[in-house]
Amino acid sequence: MPTHVAAEAHGDEIGALLAFLEAQRGGLRRAVLGLTDEQANQRPSASELSLAGLVKHVAETEQGWVETAQERPHSIERTQETWHLSFQLEDGETVAGVLKFWDDVARRTEEFVRSVPSLNDTFPLPEAPWFPKDARQSMRWLLLHLIEETARHAGHADIIRESLDGKTAFALVDEELQAREGQA
């Protein structure tokens, strides 16, 4: 990981998990840093993945898991026929718009997780052939799963970005830092 995750206050497990989740989100956000929508939609490998699609997918996935944990219907329902749309920008969507959507999802995730009495609280998993019948998972599992999902796709994003213009995660961290310092 090319960034350091600051230590949480002693015993603040929620804060630590949220900080690691945000660090992985940062990797994906940086992958689109300085790119046009056209560049972010490019697929430079045999894969169908693009940077824009990865950002959209991870944002939708995070929202879906939090809504599952809240035992609410999903705001965005994907079926086998529409699953591919979570990996691509549709008409009228932009990288900036998807990043804004994800910022809102991230804020709601943090608000929800901080509102639960305990990371040991559980929620039912949806019925699916890949989940055990009547399975429940903890809020801790939710956060760890979101970290896992985001990190997996941040790794994909590193490869795609480097394939587009040669920029590595370390170079993008420097670019992001320079941009912040220029705004200060």
C-alpha angles and dihedrals in degrees: 000000000000094000132060118238108220115238115258123237108280109287096004097134093164091052091049094050093046090049092053090047090051091049090056091046087054091057091056094043091051090051089070094041111134095000127126119233088255092055093044089053094054119113105208096179140047087272123096089228123117129177092246090050093049092051091049093046094050092047092050092044093051091049091048094051093048090049089050090052089049088050090236129135114264115263089215115039117200123193130186087268096050100034091101090060090069087066099052141052112252127209110305095014120120134185089247090052093049091048090052090049089051092049088056091047091049092051091050091047092054093045091050096045092048090050097057114097094228141005084231091067111111140213131195119260115232119259108269135142091247096054124072114252113272091002121170128195133198128244086246088058089049092056093044090049092050090050090049094047094046094045092050092054093041086061090051088049092053091057094044093049093048089049091053101050110347095256114144128206090259092054090049092051088055091047092050091049092049090050091051093048090050090055093049 
